[in-house]
Amino acid sequence: KVFLIFFLVNSVLTAVVYVLKLSPALNQPVLDAVFFTCFVFMHVLHAFTCFADPGKVPTEGKPHDLYRKALELAASGRVDEAEEIGALCHTCRIARPLRSKHCQVLKRCVSNFDHNCPYVHNTVGARNYRSFVIFMLFGWAAISVPLYVTGVYLLTIHRDPGLIAMFVDLCFCELFAVLMNYYHFTLVLRNLTTNEQMHLTRYIYLRDDLGKFKNAFSTGIVGNLLDFWQRGARTRENPYYYSDWFASTLKGRKGHDGGGIALTGINASLLGTDEEEGGCTATPAARKHKH
């Protein structure tokens, strides 16, 4: 919780100094309004991201039924049919939807798993990624205003040692906020998660038949922005939304063998275990396609 505490303490102290010292000295009502608006929205979105369900895949209903069906088919020797169900998570005992990943922190599979964020002390996934990205945007604005105001104060009024230390701290926070916003907005525009970006060569659904990078979920800037805005609702309504999406793209691939729709590209057996993915395995079709 160190990073979470650092964020909360740093933001509150900055706000206190702004209210008690900077705002009265400079008398900039417009900047004050911008700062307090961004500060409030930043913390509201932070709280939502922190406490929201990131998109846990249900362990009952269709996910579990498909899991049992895959095991029964494999046990009866009908491997080809079992392969069509795709990747399994033996920890959650479900057929794992495409783009989901087993979270070692939550001990559950999470739809559109992005990353575990220490600043919100929660996993970021399909249902809280939107609030996370907007939180970072307001966070950047909530840093930029006091950074500017502090700089003006130091240059025109008094070079207070405490404010110099605060200015240096805000400079580092500003740099971090800019980099994080740039990184995640790039992911949004490409329709990728952090997990996918870090493992582009692992996931078969991010490669074409020749092994080159191809994102089947990218539909252009407007389409990707729309998907970013709606992915929480889409995966809540249908945990296999992206599995169905990818399956529809396979129909257009000439010469595809049709094996498995929930391919992960992990070298594991259908009934075996895989520590790397927390008990999630890929079908034999995924192994043959990978190699």
C-alpha positions in Angstrom: 0.0 0.0 0.0 3.1 2.3 -0.1 2.3 3.8 -3.5 -1.4 4.2 -2.6 -0.5 6.1 0.6 2.1 8.2 -1.2 -0.5 9.2 -3.8 -3.1 10.2 -1.2 -0.6 12.0 1.1 1.1 13.8 -1.7 -2.2 15.0 -3.3 -3.7 16.1 0.0 -0.6 18.0 1.0 -0.4 19.7 -2.4 -4.1 20.8 -2.0 -3.5 22.2 1.5 -0.5 24.2 0.4 -2.4 25.5 -2.6 -5.4 26.6 -0.5 -3.4 28.1 2.4 -0.5 29.7 0.5 -0.6 29.7 -3.2 -4.1 30.7 -4.0 -4.3 33.7 -1.6 -1.0 35.0 -2.8 -1.6 34.9 -6.6 -5.4 35.4 -6.7 -6.1 33.3 -9.8 -9.8 32.3 -9.5 -9.9 30.5 -12.9 -6.9 28.4 -12.1 -8.3 27.7 -8.7 -11.5 26.5 -10.2 -9.7 24.3 -12.6 -7.5 22.8 -9.9 -10.3 22.0 -7.5 -12.5 20.6 -10.2 -9.7 18.3 -11.4 -8.8 17.4 -7.8 -12.3 16.3 -6.9 -12.8 14.3 -10.1 -9.4 12.7 -9.7 -10.2 11.4 -6.3 -13.7 10.3 -7.2 -12.4 8.3 -10.1 -9.5 7.0 -8.0 -12.0 5.7 -5.4 -14.2 4.1 -8.0 -11.2 2.4 -9.7 -9.9 1.2 -6.3 -13.2 -0.3 -5.1 -14.8 -1.4 -8.4 -15.0 -5.0 -9.6 -12.3 -5.0 -12.4 -14.3 -7.6 -14.3 -14.1 -11.0 -12.6 -15.2 -13.7 -14.9 -18.2 -15.7 -13.4 -17.2 -19.1 -12.0 -20.8 -20.4 -12.5 -23.0 -20.6 -15.5 -21.6 -20.7 -19.0 -17.9 -20.4 -18.1 -18.1 -23.4 -15.7 -20.4 -25.4 -18.0 -17.9 -25.0 -20.8 -15.1 -26.0 -18.6 -16.8 -29.2 -17.5 -17.8 -29.9 -21.1 -14.2 -29.5 -22.3 -12.9 -32.0 -19.6 -15.6 -34.5 -20.4 -14.9 -34.3 -24.2 -11.2 -34.7 -23.6 -11.7 -37.6 -21.2 -13.9 -39.4 -23.8 -11.2 -38.9 -26.5 -13.1 -36.3 -28.4 -10.1 -33.9 -28.3 -11.0 -32.0 -31.5 -14.4 -31.0 -30.0 -12.7 -30.1 -26.7 -10.2 -27.9 -28.6 -13.0 -25.7 -29.9 -13.8 -24.6 -26.3 -10.4 -23.1 -25.9 -8.2 -22.2 -22.9 -9.1 -23.5 -19.5 -8.4 -22.1 -16.0 -8.2 -25.0 -13.6 -8.0 -22.6 -10.6 -11.3 -20.9 -11.4 -12.6 -24.0 -13.1 -13.8 -22.1 -16.1 -13.3 -21.9 -19.9 -11.3 -18.7 -19.9 -12.6 -16.0 -22.3 -10.2 -14.4 -24.8 -8.2 -11.4 -23.5 -8.8 -12.5 -19.9 -6.1 -13.6 -17.5 -5.9 -15.2 -14.1 -5.0 -12.6 -11.6 -2.7 -13.9 -8.9 -3.7 -11.1 -6.5 -7.5 -11.6 -6.8 -7.2 -15.3 -7.4 -9.8 -14.9 -10.2 -9.8 -14.6 -13.9 -10.3 -11.0 -15.0 -11.8 -9.9 -18.3 -9.5 -7.7 -20.4 -6.8 -8.0 -17.6 -4.6 -4.9 -17.9 -2.3 -4.8 -14.8 -2.2 -4.7 -11.0 -1.9 -1.0 -10.1 -0.3 -0.2 -6.8 -1.6 3.4 -6.9 -5.3 2.2 -6.8 -4.5 -1.0 -4.9 -6.6 -3.0 -7.2 -6.5 -4.9 -10.5 -7.4 -3.0 -13.6 -9.6 -4.8 -16.1 -12.6 -4.4 -18.3 -14.9 -2.8 -15.8 -12.6 -0.2 -14.3 -10.1 0.5 -17.0 -12.2 3.4 -18.3 -12.3 5.1 -14.9 -8.5 4.4 -14.5 -7.6 6.2 -17.7 -9.9 9.2 -17.0 -8.5 9.3 -13.5 -5.0 9.6 -14.9 -6.1 12.4 -17.2 -7.6 14.4 -14.3 -4.5 13.5 -12.2 -2.2 15.1 -14.8 -4.3 18.3 -14.8 -4.4 18.3 -11.0 -0.6 18.2 -11.0 -0.1 20.7 -13.8 -2.0 23.6 -12.3 -0.2 23.6 -8.9 3.1 23.0 -10.7 2.5 26.1 -12.8 1.3 28.2 -9.8 4.2 27.1 -7.6 6.6 28.1 -10.3 5.1 31.5 -10.7 5.1 32.0 -6.9 8.8 31.1 -6.7 9.8 33.4 -9.5 7.7 36.4 -8.6 7.1 36.4 -4.8 9.5 34.4 -2.7 11.8 31.4 -3.1 10.5 29.4 -0.1 12.6 26.3 0.5 9.5 24.2 1.2 7.9 25.3 -2.0 11.1 24.5 -3.9 10.9 21.0 -2.5 7.2 20.8 -3.5 8.1 22.1 -7.0 10.7 19.4 -7.5 8.2 16.8 -6.3 5.6 18.0 -8.7 8.0 18.0 -11.6 8.6 14.3 -11.1 4.9 13.6 -10.7 4.2 15.6 -13.8 6.8 13.6 -15.8 5.3 10.3 -14.5 1.7 11.5 -15.3 2.6 12.5 -18.8 4.3 9.2 -19.6 1.5 7.2 -18.1 -1.2 9.1 -20.0 0.8 8.8 -23.2 1.3 5.1 -22.7 -2.3 4.2 -21.9 -3.9 6.5 -24.5 -1.7 4.7 -27.1 -3.0 1.4 -25.8 -6.6 2.7 -26.1 -6.1 3.9 -29.7 -4.6 0.5 -30.6 -7.2 -1.5 -28.6 -4.6 -3.4 -26.5 -4.2 -4.0 -22.8 -0.9 -3.6 -20.9 -0.8 -7.4 -20.5 -1.1 -7.9 -24.3 1.4 -5.1 -25.0 3.9 -6.9 -22.8 3.3 -10.3 -24.4 2.7 -9.6 -28.0 4.5 -12.7 -29.1 2.7 -15.0 -26.6 -0.8 -14.6 -27.7 -1.8 -16.2 -31.0 -4.8 -13.9 -31.4 -2.3 -11.1 -31.9 -0.6 -12.7 -34.8 -1.7 -13.5 -38.4 -1.1 -16.8 -40.1 2.4 -15.8 -41.0 3.3 -15.0 -37.3 3.3 -11.2 -37.8 1.6 -8.9 -35.4 -2.1 -8.4 -36.2 -4.7 -7.2 -33.7 -8.1 -8.5 -34.7 -9.8 -6.2 -32.2 -8.4 -2.9 -33.7 -11.1 -1.3 -35.8 -9.6 2.2 -36.3 -9.4 5.1 -33.9 -13.1 5.7 -33.6 -13.9 2.0 -33.2 -11.2 1.5 -30.6 -12.4 4.5 -28.6 -15.9 3.2 -28.7 -14.7 -0.2 -27.5 -12.7 1.4 -24.7 -15.8 3.1 -23.5 -18.1 0.1 -23.7 -15.9 -2.9 -22.9 -17.1 -3.0 -19.3 -20.7 -3.3 -20.3 -19.9 -5.7 -23.2 -18.0 -8.2 -21.0 -20.6 -7.9 -18.2 -23.4 -8.8 -20.6 -21.3 -11.5 -22.4 -18.0 -12.7 -20.9 -17.2 -14.3 -24.2 -17.7 -11.1 -26.2 -14.1 -11.0 -27.5 -14.0 -14.7 -28.0 -17.0 -14.4 -30.3 -15.5 -11.3 -32.0 -12.2 -13.2 -32.7 -14.1 -16.3 -33.9 -15.9 -14.2 -36.5 -12.6 -12.8 -37.8 -11.2 -16.4 -38.2 -14.0 -17.1 -40.7 -12.4 -14.6 -43.0 -8.9 -16.0 -42.8 -8.2 -18.1 -45.9 -6.9 -21.5 -45.1 -7.3 -21.3 -41.3 -7.6 -24.8 -39.7 -10.5 -23.6 -37.5 -9.0 -25.0 -34.3 -10.0 -23.3 -31.1 -11.4 -19.8 -30.7 -9.9 -18.9 -27.3 -6.3 -19.3 -28.2 -3.7 -18.0 -25.8 -0.5 -19.4 -27.2 0.7 -20.8 -23.9 2.6 -24.1 -24.2 0.5 -26.3 -21.9 -1.7 -29.3 -22.2 -5.5 -29.2 -21.9 -5.6 -31.2 -18.7 -2.3 -30.1 -17.3 -1.3 -27.2 -15.1 0.5 -24.0 -16.0 2.1 -22.0 -13.2 2.8 -19.0 -15.5 -0.9 -18.3 -16.0 -2.2 -19.4 -12.6 -3.6 -22.7 -13.7 -4.7 -21.5 -17.1 -3.9 -23.8 -20.0 -4.3 -23.8 -23.8 -5.8 -26.4 -26.0 -3.7 -28.7 -28.1 -4.8 -26.6 -31.1 -3.1 -23.6 -29.7 0.1 -25.5 -29.2 0.1 -26.8 -32.8 -0.7 -23.3 -34.2 2.1 -21.8 -32.1 4.8 -24.2 -33.3 
